[in-house]
Each structure stands twice: as C-alpha cells, then as structure tokens.
C-alpha cells in the first residue's frame, strides 16, 4: 500500500492498527530468515524478534544477526 503513495496513518487506519505497528513491519521483514524461522518454530517469540529488529547495532548482513543472537544466548 505504501507503494500506492498512502501515508503510514492511512495504512494504520485501513488495518485498524497503530502507526508504530505499520512502521515496524518493514524492519521485521529485513531480519535474517534464520531468525524468522526461530519465531515460526516457537523458539523465539514475537516480542524478542521485534526487539531484535529495533536494535540499532543489527545490520542488514544476515550473518551478523545470527552472530549477535549467538552472543546474546551465551549471556
């Protein structure tokens, strides 16, 4: 819908959600398929995945996502 030129507010209203939720979806989509698979298999919950997507240290390099997650699991 964003490609159609609709604003974030319009998209949020259309799907009865908040602008924050609409803004967060692209960040989730850019996460490593490995992390998305963990969430799909119930090894990581949505809140953890969302927090991971908001981490400013996570790059678009998928291998860095897995490295970061491995480090966090060791703590």
N, C-alpha and C positions, 0 to 999 in steps of 0.2 A: 504494500500500500504506500510505503514511503516513496517508492519509485514513481507512483502516480502523482507525487507532489503534495501529499497530505501531511499535515503537521502532526507532531507527536501527540498533541492534545486531541486532534481529530481521531487518530488511531486508537488512543486510550478510550475515548468516548464510544467508539464503534464496538469495542470489545469489552466494555464495562469494567475497565481496569484503570490503574493509575499511570501517569506519565512515567513514573520511576520504573514500573514494570516494563513498559514499552521500551524505554531506553536501555534496560539491562539485557534484553533478549539478544541483540547482536553480539554482546560481549560473551554470552554463554555459547553462542554458535561458533565463536572463534577459538574455543578451547580444544585441546587435543582430543581426538577420537578415543584415545585410551581413557581419559578422564570421563568422557561422556558414557563410555561403556561401563565404567565402575558405577556410575549413577544408575544406569539402566539395570545393572545386575544387583542393585541394592547394597553395594559395598561402599557407597558414598551417598549421602543424602543431598537433596536439592539445596539446602542451606549451605552445606560445605562447598558444593560446586559453585554456588552464587558468590560465596566469599572468595573463593579461589579466582573467579573471574574479575573481581574488583581489586585484586592485589596489583598494585602498580609495578611490582617487580617482575611480573609474569609477562614474557614477551610473546610474539607470535610464533616463536620457534617451538614446535610441539615437543621436542626432546627436552627443552627446558622445563616444560610443565611436569613431565614425569620425574625429572631430576629434583625439582622443587618439592613435589609430593613425597618422593622417597626420603628427602631430608626431613620433612615435617613428620613423617611416620616414625623416624628414629628418635624424635624428641620425647 
